[in-house]
Amino acid sequence: MASTVRIPLADGPADGETVDVELDTNNRPPLTHHHLGPEGLIDAQIYELESVEGEYCYRWRGPAI
Protein backbone atom coordinates (compact mmCIF):
# COMPACT_ATOMS: atom_id res chain seq x y z
CA MET A 1 0.00 0.00 0.00
CA ALA A 2 1.35 3.44 -0.96
CA SER A 3 1.92 6.13 1.63
CA THR A 4 -0.13 9.31 1.62
CA VAL A 5 0.43 12.80 2.98
CA ARG A 6 -1.89 15.73 3.64
CA ILE A 7 -0.76 18.93 1.90
CA PRO A 8 -2.29 22.41 2.34
CA LEU A 9 -3.44 24.53 -0.60
CA ALA A 10 -2.23 28.13 -0.63
CA ASP A 11 -3.81 31.11 -2.41
CA GLY A 12 -6.56 30.84 -5.01
CA PRO A 13 -10.14 29.66 -4.52
CA ALA A 14 -9.21 26.70 -2.29
CA ASP A 15 -6.85 28.63 0.02
CA GLY A 16 -6.69 26.98 3.44
CA GLU A 17 -8.02 23.60 2.30
CA THR A 18 -5.90 20.45 2.35
CA VAL A 19 -5.62 17.46 0.04
CA ASP A 20 -4.44 13.91 0.70
CA VAL A 21 -2.07 12.72 -2.03
CA GLU A 22 -0.26 9.47 -2.68
CA LEU A 23 3.54 9.54 -2.58
CA ASP A 24 5.56 8.10 -5.44
CA THR A 25 8.30 5.48 -5.09
CA ASN A 26 10.73 8.23 -3.99
CA ASN A 27 8.32 9.38 -1.23
CA ARG A 28 7.45 12.57 -3.10
CA PRO A 29 3.98 13.97 -3.83
CA PRO A 30 2.81 14.80 -7.38
CA LEU A 31 4.22 18.06 -8.79
CA THR A 32 0.76 19.49 -9.45
CA HIS A 33 -2.75 19.14 -8.06
CA HIS A 34 -5.84 19.86 -10.17
CA HIS A 35 -8.45 21.01 -7.67
CA LEU A 36 -11.89 20.37 -9.15
CA GLY A 37 -14.53 23.09 -8.97
CA PRO A 38 -18.32 22.74 -8.64
CA GLU A 39 -18.60 21.72 -12.31
CA GLY A 40 -15.62 19.36 -12.30
CA LEU A 41 -12.76 19.90 -14.74
CA ILE A 42 -14.41 22.95 -16.29
CA ASP A 43 -13.79 24.83 -13.02
CA ALA A 44 -10.51 23.12 -12.09
CA GLN A 45 -7.70 25.15 -10.57
CA ILE A 46 -4.02 24.21 -10.88
CA TYR A 47 -1.85 24.15 -7.78
CA GLU A 48 1.92 23.57 -8.02
CA LEU A 49 4.01 21.83 -5.38
CA GLU A 50 6.40 23.94 -3.30
CA SER A 51 8.74 22.90 -0.53
CA VAL A 52 9.78 25.40 2.12
CA GLU A 53 12.08 24.25 4.89
CA GLY A 54 11.08 20.63 4.30
CA GLU A 55 7.32 21.33 4.40
CA TYR A 56 5.18 20.86 1.29
CA CYS A 57 2.34 23.04 0.06
CA TYR A 58 0.49 23.42 -3.22
CA ARG A 59 0.45 27.06 -4.41
CA TRP A 60 -2.24 28.29 -6.79
CA ARG A 61 -1.12 28.96 -10.38
CA GLY A 62 -4.44 29.62 -12.10
CA PRO A 63 -7.38 27.98 -13.84
CA ALA A 64 -6.82 24.80 -15.82
CA ILE A 65 -8.65 26.14 -18.85
C-alpha positions in Angstrom: 0.0 0.0 0.0 1.3 3.4 -1.0 1.9 6.1 1.6 -0.1 9.3 1.6 0.4 12.8 3.0 -1.9 15.7 3.6 -0.8 18.9 1.9 -2.3 22.4 2.3 -3.4 24.5 -0.6 -2.2 28.1 -0.6 -3.8 31.1 -2.4 -6.6 30.8 -5.0 -10.1 29.7 -4.5 -9.2 26.7 -2.3 -6.9 28.6 0.0 -6.7 27.0 3.4 -8.0 23.6 2.3 -5.9 20.4 2.4 -5.6 17.5 0.0 -4.4 13.9 0.7 -2.1 12.7 -2.0 -0.3 9.5 -2.7 3.5 9.5 -2.6 5.6 8.1 -5.4 8.3 5.5 -5.1 10.7 8.2 -4.0 8.3 9.4 -1.2 7.4 12.6 -3.1 4.0 14.0 -3.8 2.8 14.8 -7.4 4.2 18.1 -8.8 0.8 19.5 -9.4 -2.7 19.1 -8.1 -5.8 19.9 -10.2 -8.5 21.0 -7.7 -11.9 20.4 -9.2 -14.5 23.1 -9.0 -18.3 22.7 -8.6 -18.6 21.7 -12.3 -15.6 19.4 -12.3 -12.8 19.9 -14.7 -14.4 22.9 -16.3 -13.8 24.8 -13.0 -10.5 23.1 -12.1 -7.7 25.2 -10.6 -4.0 24.2 -10.9 -1.8 24.1 -7.8 1.9 23.6 -8.0 4.0 21.8 -5.4 6.4 23.9 -3.3 8.7 22.9 -0.5 9.8 25.4 2.1 12.1 24.2 4.9 11.1 20.6 4.3 7.3 21.3 4.4 5.2 20.9 1.3 2.3 23.0 0.1 0.5 23.4 -3.2 0.5 27.1 -4.4 -2.2 28.3 -6.8 -1.1 29.0 -10.4 -4.4 29.6 -12.1 -7.4 28.0 -13.8 -6.8 24.8 -15.8 -8.7 26.1 -18.9 
